[in-house]
Amino acid sequence: MKRTPNTVYPPRRERRIGIRWLRVKEESADEYRANGKTPNAQRPTPNAQRKQARFDLEERLLAFSARIIEIVDALPNTRAANHIAGQLLRCGTSPYGNHGEVEAAESRRDFIHKLRVCLKELKETRRWLRLVRCAKFLPEQKIAPALGEAEELTKIFFASIRTAERNGA
């Protein structure tokens, strides 16, 4: 067939060329897994190591701040509880915001300084939570998880400061 500008050709997929192509439906990785299969690149092997959960400090600080807000909202409406609520709300939500400052530090000295601010706020939060527990404003089971998380975050920031100081010297 001679090609001319006016000749109408069928679309490429409808032409018969002599080789017959098999159409394969492409499935996403999620569809493979839903059918009990895995793509070749993700095929499990017996000696494959388990994936470790990704540690995201920002998400952890966000959850901690949300927990502090819940505790503050649950405190009774008394003069003493209102005072504690204000202090706890400020210092308990501060590490989340200050962590953003840590990520944008301009120098190693600035980085360490901002880490220390987060650590100071976490220590203060821990003290106010201990006071709430001691004054019995809320049941122990409401305060214990936040108190435990405050202690863990304090240890994380302390270790981060020590590491940053050691690497900077």
Buried (B, 14 or more C-beta within 10 A) or exposed (E): EEEEEEEEEEEEEEEEEEEEEEEEEEEEEEEBEEEEEEEEEEEEEEEEEEEEEEEEBEEBBBEBBEBBBEBBEBBEEEEEBEEBBEBBBBBBBBBBEBBEBBEEBEEEEEBBBBBBBBBBBBBBBBBBBEBBBEEEBBEEEBBEEBBEBBBEBBEBBBEBBEEBEEEEE
